[in-house]
């Protein structure tokens, strides 16, 4: 029987982004729109996010020989790419160049992009009602994606891991986004809607928070979730702002 999984899998949310900071500012000032100049794919890390990524890279680099990631897959969004590059520069990955994979991109928010919860309620009250009726897991905003849409593309990504990165000695790091982390948990642990949303309700995933799996027989076993010790040890701030828009994560 062929192996399905790498020996170890880490899934990491990107460091704090300028979008996270702008969203927090919009909420504090009661604005309907989050002030971000770039399109979502181009939003960079904040200075804090860069420090978080470097701290995470040093934590990986301090792992014993034979335990660091051998391969890094990353969302093509700028904040995720910057995180992965900084982790690699600190010696956190055995391969220098992260592999960008569009299947790991952020969930697309469609017409709700850049709106705060208040903004969504003011401009799209019909969508607020629809989301309440359909539920967070299946709701798809116009022009955007549901959680299940994200899960569909991530099934294909996990097939790639199984086909090409499941050999002995393979250890994979994935750098992506909050919803991607949760949806990968849904798939790997064979969860259902109720259980993954219960995990989501526990709180936001920290920027550069680590979710870690180890191979046990023919399955991956969760060892850590939303693990922030790598940041705390290095003295980097721990932040956990949701991605935008705040009302539709």
C-alpha positions in Angstrom: 0.0 0.0 0.0 1.4 3.4 -1.0 1.8 6.2 1.5 -0.7 9.0 1.4 0.9 11.6 3.6 4.3 13.2 4.3 6.0 12.4 7.6 5.1 15.8 9.0 2.9 18.6 7.9 2.8 22.1 9.3 0.1 24.6 8.3 0.8 28.2 9.1 -1.3 31.4 8.8 0.7 34.3 7.3 2.1 37.0 9.5 0.1 40.1 10.4 -0.8 42.0 7.2 -1.5 45.7 6.5 -5.0 44.5 5.8 -5.3 43.1 9.3 -4.2 46.5 10.7 -6.5 48.5 8.4 -9.5 46.3 9.4 -8.8 46.8 13.1 -8.6 50.6 12.5 -11.9 50.6 10.6 -13.7 48.8 13.3 -12.3 51.1 16.0 -13.5 54.2 14.1 -16.8 52.7 13.1 -16.2 52.8 9.3 -18.1 50.7 6.8 -15.1 50.3 4.4 -11.6 49.0 5.2 -9.1 51.5 3.9 -6.6 49.3 1.8 -5.0 50.7 -1.3 -4.0 47.3 -2.8 -6.2 44.5 -4.1 -6.4 41.7 -1.6 -3.8 39.6 -3.4 -1.2 42.4 -3.1 -1.7 43.3 0.6 1.8 43.1 2.2 2.9 42.2 5.7 3.0 44.8 8.4 6.3 45.4 10.2 5.0 43.3 13.0 4.1 40.6 10.5 7.7 40.6 9.2 9.0 40.2 12.7 6.6 37.3 13.3 7.7 35.5 10.1 11.4 35.9 11.0 10.7 34.5 14.5 8.9 31.5 13.1 11.8 30.9 10.7 14.3 30.9 13.5 12.1 28.4 15.4 12.0 26.0 12.4 15.8 26.5 11.9 16.4 25.5 15.5 14.7 22.1 15.0 17.2 19.2 14.9 18.6 18.0 11.6 16.1 15.8 9.8 13.1 17.5 11.4 12.9 20.8 9.5 10.5 21.2 6.6 11.9 19.8 3.3 9.3 21.6 1.1 7.3 24.8 1.5 4.0 25.4 -0.4 2.5 28.9 -0.2 -0.5 30.9 -1.2 0.5 33.3 -4.1 -0.9 36.2 -2.1 1.8 38.7 -1.2 1.5 38.5 2.6 1.8 34.7 2.5 4.7 34.8 0.0 6.5 37.3 2.2 6.0 35.1 5.2 7.3 32.0 3.5 10.3 33.8 2.1 11.3 35.2 5.5 10.9 31.8 7.1 13.2 30.3 4.5 15.8 33.1 4.8 16.1 32.3 8.5 17.0 28.8 7.6 13.5 27.4 8.5 13.1 25.3 5.3 15.7 23.0 3.7 14.6 24.2 0.2 15.2 27.9 -0.4 12.4 28.7 -2.8 8.7 28.3 -1.7 6.3 26.8 -4.2 3.4 29.1 -4.9 0.1 27.2 -5.4 -3.1 29.2 -6.2 -5.2 26.5 -4.6 -4.0 27.8 -1.3 -5.2 31.4 -1.9 -7.4 33.3 0.5 -11.2 32.7 0.3 -12.7 35.2 -2.2 -15.2 37.5 -0.7 -16.8 38.9 -3.8 -19.0 42.0 -3.3 -18.3 41.9 0.4 -14.6 42.6 -0.1 -13.2 45.4 2.1 -16.4 45.8 4.1 -16.7 45.7 7.8 -19.6 43.9 9.5 -21.4 47.2 9.7 -20.7 47.9 6.0 -22.1 44.6 5.0 -25.2 45.2 7.1 -25.7 48.6 5.6 -25.1 47.7 1.9 -26.2 44.1 1.7 -28.9 43.4 4.3 -30.3 40.7 1.9 -26.9 38.9 2.1 -26.9 39.1 5.9 -30.3 37.4 5.9 -29.2 34.8 3.3 -26.0 33.9 5.3 -28.0 33.5 8.5 -30.4 31.1 6.7 -27.8 29.1 4.8 -25.1 29.1 7.4 -21.5 30.1 7.4 -20.2 26.9 5.9 -22.3 26.9 2.7 -22.9 30.6 2.2 -21.4 32.0 -1.0 -21.4 35.8 -1.4 -22.0 37.1 -4.9 -18.8 36.9 -6.8 -17.1 35.0 -3.9 -16.6 31.6 -2.4 -18.1 29.5 0.3 -16.1 27.4 2.7 -17.1 24.4 0.6 -15.7 26.1 -2.5 -12.3 26.4 -0.7 -12.5 22.8 0.5 -13.0 21.7 -3.1 -9.8 23.2 -4.3 -7.9 22.0 -1.3 -8.9 18.4 -2.0 -6.9 18.7 -5.2 -4.0 20.2 -3.3 -3.9 17.3 -0.8 -4.0 14.9 -3.8 -0.8 16.6 -5.0 0.8 16.0 -1.6 -0.2 12.3 -1.8 1.1 11.8 -5.3 4.4 13.7 -5.0 5.3 14.5 -1.4 4.5 11.4 0.6 7.8 9.6 0.3 9.9 8.8 3.4 11.7 11.9 4.8 9.2 14.3 3.2 8.2 17.1 5.6 5.9 19.8 4.2 5.2 23.4 5.4 2.1 25.2 4.1 1.8 29.0 4.5 -1.7 30.3 3.7 -4.7 31.9 5.3 -7.0 31.4 8.3 -9.9 29.8 6.4 -7.4 27.6 4.5 -6.0 26.3 7.8 -9.5 25.4 9.0 -10.6 23.8 5.8 -7.4 21.7 5.7 -8.2 20.5 9.2 -11.7 19.6 8.0 -10.3 17.4 5.2 -7.3 15.9 7.0 -9.3 15.0 10.2 -12.4 14.1 8.3 -14.6 16.5 10.2 -18.1 17.6 9.5 -19.7 21.1 9.3 -20.7 21.1 13.0 -17.2 20.2 14.3 -15.2 22.5 12.1 -17.4 25.5 12.9 -17.1 24.6 16.6 -13.3 24.9 16.2 -13.7 28.2 14.4 -15.8 29.6 17.2 -13.0 29.0 19.7 -11.3 32.1 18.2 -9.2 33.4 15.4 -6.0 31.7 14.3 -2.9 33.7 15.3 -0.8 35.3 12.7 2.1 32.8 12.2 0.2 30.3 14.4 1.3 26.8 13.7 -0.9 23.7 13.1 1.2 20.6 13.1 0.5 17.0 12.1 2.7 13.9 12.4 2.3 10.7 10.5 1.1 7.8 12.6 0.7 4.6 10.5 -1.3 5.7 7.5 -2.9 8.8 8.9 -1.9 12.3 10.1 -2.4 13.0 13.8 -2.9 16.5 15.1 -0.1 17.5 17.5 -0.5 21.2 17.8 -3.1 23.8 16.8 -2.8 27.6 16.8 0.6 27.1 18.4 2.3 30.5 19.1 5.3 29.6 21.3 7.7 30.3 18.4 6.7 33.9 18.5 6.6 34.2 22.3 10.1 32.7 22.7 11.4 35.3 20.2 9.5 38.2 21.7 7.5 38.8 18.6 3.9 40.1 19.2 1.1 37.6 19.0 -1.8 39.0 16.8 -4.9 37.3 15.6 -7.0 39.8 13.7 -9.4 38.1 11.2 -8.9 38.6 7.5 -11.2 41.0 5.7 -14.1 41.4 5.5 -14.8 40.9 9.2 -18.4 39.9 8.7 -17.9 37.0 6.3 -14.9 35.0 7.3 
